[in-house]
């Protein structure tokens, strides 16, 4: 934790909220298999207060270090990433149908050397791209919540025994999510040099050359990344994936998007946008959700179709560079997301990728 962050934690959060806020910060953008048992113990009102203070303070600190010089968009983009695809990814026809319904171009799924070839084959048959995460949380995290590079590399090296070059050459294997949510780690994850080292290992294992169109992605909001990684120019990581949710934007969607874009520019990273469709906002004091649909986590709500369209429009209207857009998560066990009004919203979000 930086000296500035330590001061913020020590002085600016009321003592009675510090423990809860520390927990809230460490599970920001929580995925279901990422220490999810912690979240129900945090009252939504407390978590909302922590997020409000954190967003306000981080916004101020981010603008203290950002360079707002003109920036030219890099080549690439146009990807619409759909996460997890449970009950869908095992059938190429189902993948094709979901792609037609939503505009999906890429799937993001945590995979394993034992079945990645089968999974790549399904996406290839469906005419889609796969951008996998190659190791799961338990593979590389210590009992204390710290990242273990050696354990991670050992897992990645298993892929060297496979020949996935054909999938890379035909565009099916289209990048890697190196790590999912640095905020889940006790110390905000690996240092800058280690993140670059991880990217270099991926390039070595899969024989990816510098400059090749093969996104190496860290899923973490740029405004959070810049606090720990400000001043570092990444060489072997090229994309950050920011996750949009009202629990973070706090009603200021345009401002949130602008701050993420500016921070990504300062870090020298391309930027992909993801919508947290299942845990978009907090339920009200009576436990009711504006969309009428409870979210994945207790006290959270599914995004409404109108808000989904508003996010897509905001990304488009803000301009700037996008490496892609996406949604967490889309699976067969969430039939609400298959309703026509939601599918229209996903198509709109896919169109916002450039």
C-alpha positions as CSV (number, residue, x, y, z in Angstrom):
1,X,0.0,0.0,0.0
2,X,1.4,3.4,-1.0
3,X,2.1,6.0,1.7
4,X,-0.8,8.1,0.5
5,X,-3.1,5.2,0.6
6,X,-1.9,4.4,4.1
7,X,-2.6,7.9,5.3
8,X,-6.1,7.7,3.7
9,X,-6.8,4.4,5.5
10,X,-5.4,5.7,8.8
11,X,-6.9,9.1,9.0
12,X,-9.9,9.7,6.7
13,X,-12.1,6.7,7.3
14,X,-14.0,6.7,10.6
15,X,-12.6,4.2,13.0
16,X,-15.9,2.3,13.2
17,X,-15.9,1.7,9.5
18,X,-12.2,0.9,8.9
19,X,-12.5,-2.9,9.2
20,X,-15.5,-3.0,6.9
21,X,-14.0,-0.7,4.4
22,X,-10.8,-2.7,4.3
23,X,-12.8,-5.7,3.5
24,X,-14.9,-3.8,0.9
25,X,-11.8,-2.5,-0.9
26,X,-10.3,-6.0,-1.1
27,X,-13.3,-7.5,-2.7
28,X,-14.1,-4.7,-5.2
29,X,-15.6,-6.2,-8.4
30,X,-16.0,-9.6,-6.6
31,X,-16.5,-12.6,-8.8
32,X,-18.5,-15.5,-7.4
33,X,-15.4,-17.7,-6.9
34,X,-13.4,-14.9,-5.3
35,X,-13.8,-15.1,-1.5
36,X,-17.5,-14.5,-1.9
37,X,-18.3,-15.8,1.6
38,X,-17.2,-12.4,2.9
39,X,-19.7,-10.2,1.2
40,X,-22.9,-11.1,3.0
41,X,-21.3,-10.1,6.3
42,X,-21.0,-6.5,5.1
43,X,-24.3,-4.5,5.4
44,X,-25.1,-2.8,2.1
45,X,-25.4,0.6,3.8
46,X,-21.9,0.2,5.2
47,X,-20.4,-0.9,1.9
48,X,-22.1,1.9,0.1
49,X,-20.6,4.4,2.6
50,X,-17.1,2.9,2.1
51,X,-17.4,3.0,-1.7
52,X,-18.6,6.6,-1.6
53,X,-15.7,7.7,0.5
54,X,-13.2,5.6,-1.5
55,X,-14.5,6.9,-4.9
56,X,-14.4,10.5,-3.7
57,X,-10.9,10.3,-2.4
58,X,-9.5,8.2,-5.2
59,X,-11.0,10.6,-7.8
60,X,-9.1,13.4,-6.2
61,X,-5.8,11.4,-6.0
62,X,-6.1,10.1,-9.5
63,X,-6.4,13.6,-11.0
64,X,-3.3,14.6,-9.1
65,X,-1.2,12.2,-11.2
66,X,-3.0,12.1,-14.6
67,X,-1.5,13.5,-17.7
68,X,-4.2,14.9,-20.0
69,X,-2.1,15.2,-23.1
70,X,-3.6,14.3,-26.5
71,X,-3.6,10.6,-27.2
72,X,-4.0,8.7,-30.4
73,X,-6.1,5.5,-30.3
74,X,-4.2,2.3,-31.1
75,X,-5.4,-0.2,-33.7
76,X,-7.7,-3.0,-32.5
77,X,-10.9,-3.2,-30.6
78,X,-14.3,-4.3,-31.7
79,X,-14.4,-7.1,-29.1
80,X,-17.5,-7.9,-27.1
81,X,-16.4,-10.1,-24.2
82,X,-19.0,-12.3,-22.5
83,X,-17.9,-13.9,-19.2
84,X,-18.4,-17.5,-18.0
85,X,-21.1,-18.8,-20.3
86,X,-22.1,-21.6,-18.0
87,X,-24.4,-24.1,-19.6
88,X,-23.5,-22.6,-23.0
89,X,-19.8,-23.1,-23.7
90,X,-20.0,-26.9,-24.0
91,X,-22.1,-26.7,-27.2
92,X,-21.0,-24.8,-30.3
93,X,-24.6,-24.3,-31.5
94,X,-25.5,-22.7,-28.2
95,X,-22.5,-20.4,-28.4
96,X,-23.5,-19.4,-32.0
97,X,-27.0,-18.6,-30.8
98,X,-25.9,-16.5,-27.9
99,X,-23.5,-14.6,-30.2
100,X,-26.4,-13.9,-32.6
101,X,-28.5,-12.7,-29.7
102,X,-26.0,-10.5,-27.9
103,X,-23.3,-9.5,-30.4
104,X,-20.7,-11.6,-28.5
105,X,-17.3,-11.9,-30.3
106,X,-15.2,-13.3,-27.4
107,X,-15.8,-15.6,-24.5
108,X,-13.9,-15.2,-21.2
109,X,-13.7,-18.4,-19.2
110,X,-11.3,-19.7,-16.6
111,X,-9.8,-22.8,-18.2
112,X,-7.3,-25.6,-17.5
113,X,-4.7,-27.5,-19.6
114,X,-6.8,-30.6,-19.4
115,X,-9.7,-29.2,-21.4
116,X,-8.6,-26.0,-23.1
117,X,-8.2,-27.7,-26.5
118,X,-11.8,-29.0,-26.3
119,X,-13.0,-25.5,-25.3
120,X,-11.0,-23.9,-28.1
121,X,-12.6,-26.3,-30.6
122,X,-16.1,-25.4,-29.5
123,X,-15.4,-21.7,-30.0
124,X,-13.7,-22.4,-33.3
125,X,-16.7,-24.3,-34.6
126,X,-19.0,-21.5,-33.5
127,X,-16.8,-18.9,-35.3
128,X,-16.0,-17.1,-32.1
129,X,-12.9,-16.1,-30.1
130,X,-11.8,-17.2,-26.7
131,X,-9.8,-15.1,-24.3
132,X,-9.3,-17.4,-21.3
133,X,-8.0,-16.9,-17.8
134,X,-5.5,-19.8,-17.6
135,X,-5.4,-20.3,-13.9
136,X,-8.0,-20.0,-11.1
137,X,-7.7,-18.0,-7.9
138,X,-6.7,-21.0,-5.7
139,X,-3.8,-21.9,-8.0
140,X,-1.8,-18.7,-7.3
141,X,-3.0,-17.2,-4.0
142,X,-1.6,-17.8,-0.6
143,X,-3.7,-18.5,2.5
144,X,-3.0,-14.8,3.5
145,X,-4.4,-13.5,0.3
146,X,-1.1,-12.7,-1.5
147,X,-0.2,-13.5,-5.1
148,X,2.3,-16.3,-5.5
149,X,4.2,-15.8,-8.8
150,X,6.0,-19.2,-8.7
151,X,2.7,-21.1,-8.2
152,X,1.1,-19.1,-11.0
153,X,4.0,-19.7,-13.4
154,X,4.1,-23.5,-12.6
155,X,0.4,-23.7,-13.6
156,X,1.0,-21.7,-16.8
157,X,4.0,-23.9,-17.8
158,X,1.7,-26.9,-18.1
159,X,0.3,-25.3,-21.3
160,X,3.7,-25.7,-22.9
161,X,3.0,-29.3,-23.5
162,X,0.0,-28.4,-25.7
163,X,0.1,-27.2,-29.3
164,X,-2.4,-24.3,-29.5
165,X,-0.6,-22.5,-32.3
166,X,-3.4,-23.4,-34.8
167,X,-6.0,-21.7,-32.7
168,X,-3.7,-18.6,-32.4
169,X,-3.1,-18.5,-36.1
170,X,-6.8,-18.7,-37.0
171,X,-7.8,-16.1,-34.4
172,X,-9.8,-18.4,-32.1
173,X,-7.3,-18.1,-29.2
174,X,-7.4,-14.3,-28.9
175,X,-5.6,-13.1,-25.9
176,X,-5.4,-13.9,-22.2
177,X,-6.9,-12.5,-19.0
178,X,-3.7,-12.6,-16.9
179,X,-5.3,-11.8,-13.6
180,X,-8.9,-11.1,-12.5
181,X,-9.3,-8.2,-10.1
182,X,-6.2,-7.1,-8.3
183,X,-8.3,-5.7,-5.5
184,X,-9.0,-9.2,-4.2
185,X,-5.4,-9.5,-3.1
186,X,-4.4,-8.3,0.4
187,X,-1.9,-5.9,-1.1
188,X,-3.6,-5.0,-4.4
189,X,-1.8,-7.7,-6.2
190,X,1.6,-8.0,-7.9
191,X,4.0,-5.1,-8.4
192,X,4.3,-3.5,-11.8
193,X,7.4,-5.5,-12.7
194,X,5.8,-8.8,-11.8
195,X,2.7,-8.0,-13.9
196,X,5.0,-7.4,-16.9
197,X,6.9,-10.6,-16.0
198,X,3.6,-12.5,-16.1
199,X,2.9,-11.1,-19.6
200,X,6.3,-12.1,-20.7
201,X,5.7,-15.7,-19.5
202,X,2.5,-15.8,-21.5
203,X,4.3,-14.6,-24.6
204,X,7.0,-17.2,-24.1
205,X,4.7,-20.1,-23.5
206,X,2.4,-19.4,-26.5
207,X,5.1,-17.9,-28.8
208,X,3.5,-14.5,-29.0
209,X,5.7,-11.8,-30.6
210,X,5.8,-8.2,-29.4
211,X,3.2,-6.1,-31.2
212,X,1.1,-9.2,-32.1
213,X,-2.7,-8.6,-31.8
214,X,-3.1,-10.8,-28.7
215,X,-4.5,-8.8,-25.8
216,X,-2.9,-9.4,-22.4
217,X,-5.5,-8.2,-20.0
218,X,-5.6,-7.2,-16.3
219,X,-9.2,-6.9,-15.0
220,X,-8.9,-4.0,-12.7
221,X,-10.2,-0.4,-12.8
222,X,-7.5,1.9,-14.1
223,X,-8.1,4.4,-11.4
224,X,-7.3,1.7,-8.9
225,X,-4.3,0.4,-10.9
226,X,-2.7,3.9,-11.1
227,X,-2.4,4.2,-7.3
228,X,0.0,1.3,-7.2
229,X,1.4,1.4,-10.7
230,X,1.7,5.2,-11.5
231,X,4.8,6.0,-13.4
232,X,5.3,2.4,-14.8
233,X,5.1,2.0,-18.5
234,X,4.0,-1.6,-19.1
235,X,5.8,-3.6,-21.8
236,X,4.2,-7.0,-21.6
237,X,0.7,-6.1,-20.4
238,X,-1.4,-4.0,-22.8
239,X,-5.0,-3.9,-21.7
240,X,-6.9,-3.1,-18.6
241,X,-10.5,-4.2,-18.2
242,X,-12.7,-1.8,-16.2
243,X,-15.9,-3.1,-14.7
244,X,-18.8,-0.6,-14.6
245,X,-21.4,-0.8,-11.8
246,X,-23.6,1.8,-10.2
247,X,-22.2,0.8,-6.8
248,X,-18.9,2.4,-8.0
249,X,-20.2,5.1,-10.3
250,X,-22.6,6.4,-7.6
251,X,-24.9,8.0,-10.2
252,X,-22.1,9.7,-12.1
253,X,-21.6,7.3,-15.0
254,X,-20.1,9.8,-17.3
255,X,-17.6,11.0,-14.7
256,X,-16.6,7.4,-13.9
257,X,-16.0,6.5,-17.5
258,X,-14.0,9.7,-18.1
259,X,-11.7,9.0,-15.1
260,X,-11.1,5.3,-16.1
261,X,-10.3,6.4,-19.6
262,X,-7.8,9.1,-18.5
263,X,-6.1,6.7,-16.0
264,X,-5.7,4.0,-18.6
265,X,-4.1,6.6,-20.9
266,X,-1.7,7.6,-18.2
267,X,-0.8,3.9,-17.6
268,X,-0.3,3.4,-21.4
269,X,-2.8,0.6,-21.5
270,X,-5.7,0.0,-23.8
271,X,-9.1,-0.1,-22.2
272,X,-12.0,-2.6,-22.4
273,X,-15.3,-1.9,-20.6
274,X,-17.3,-4.5,-18.7
275,X,-20.7,-4.1,-17.2
276,X,-21.4,-5.9,-13.9
277,X,-24.9,-7.0,-15.1
278,X,-25.7,-9.2,-12.1
279,X,-24.5,-7.0,-9.2
280,X,-25.1,-3.6,-10.7
281,X,-26.5,-1.7,-7.7
282,X,-27.6,-2.1,-4.1
283,X,-31.1,-3.1,-3.2
284,X,-33.1,-0.4,-1.3
285,X,-33.6,-0.4,2.5
286,X,-36.6,-2.8,2.0
287,X,-34.5,-5.2,-0.1
288,X,-36.2,-4.3,-3.3
289,X,-34.4,-4.0,-6.6
290,X,-35.2,-1.3,-9.2
291,X,-34.9,-3.9,-12.0
292,X,-37.2,-6.3,-10.1
293,X,-34.4,-8.9,-10.2
294,X,-32.1,-9.8,-7.3
295,X,-28.4,-10.0,-8.1
296,X,-25.8,-12.7,-7.6
297,X,-24.6,-11.4,-4.2
298,X,-26.9,-10.7,-1.3
299,X,-28.1,-7.1,-1.3
300,X,-27.2,-6.5,-4.9
301,X,-29.5,-6.2,-8.0
302,X,-29.4,-7.1,-11.7
303,X,-29.0,-4.1,-13.9
304,X,-32.3,-2.9,-15.6
305,X,-32.4,-3.1,-19.4
306,X,-32.8,0.7,-19.6
307,X,-29.6,1.2,-17.5
308,X,-27.8,-1.3,-19.7
309,X,-28.7,0.8,-22.8
310,X,-27.6,3.9,-20.9
311,X,-24.2,2.4,-20.2
312,X,-23.7,1.5,-23.9
313,X,-24.8,5.0,-24.9
314,X,-22.5,6.6,-22.3
315,X,-19.4,4.7,-23.6
316,X,-20.2,5.7,-27.1
317,X,-20.9,9.3,-26.3
318,X,-17.8,9.8,-24.2
319,X,-15.6,9.0,-27.2
320,X,-12.0,8.0,-26.7
321,X,-10.4,4.6,-27.3
322,X,-12.0,1.3,-26.5
323,X,-10.3,-2.1,-26.8
324,X,-13.7,-3.7,-26.4
325,X,-16.8,-4.0,-24.2
326,X,-18.2,-6.8,-22.2
327,X,-20.6,-8.2,-19.6
328,X,-20.2,-10.2,-16.4
329,X,-21.8,-12.6,-16.4
330,X,-24.0,-14.4,-18.9
331,X,-25.1,-18.0,-18.3
332,X,-27.9,-20.3,-18.9
333,X,-29.0,-20.1,-15.2
334,X,-29.9,-16.4,-15.6
335,X,-33.0,-16.5,-17.9
336,X,-33.7,-12.8,-17.2
337,X,-30.8,-11.9,-19.4
338,X,-32.3,-13.8,-22.3
339,X,-35.4,-11.5,-22.4
340,X,-35.6,-9.4,-25.6
341,X,-35.1,-6.0,-23.8
342,X,-31.8,-7.2,-22.3
343,X,-30.6,-8.8,-25.5
344,X,-31.3,-5.4,-27.2
345,X,-29.1,-3.8,-24.6
346,X,-26.3,-6.3,-25.1
347,X,-26.4,-5.6,-28.8
348,X,-26.1,-1.9,-28.1
349,X,-23.2,-2.5,-25.8
350,X,-21.5,-4.7,-28.4
351,X,-21.9,-1.8,-30.9
352,X,-20.1,0.5,-28.5
353,X,-16.9,-1.5,-28.9
354,X,-14.4,0.0,-31.3
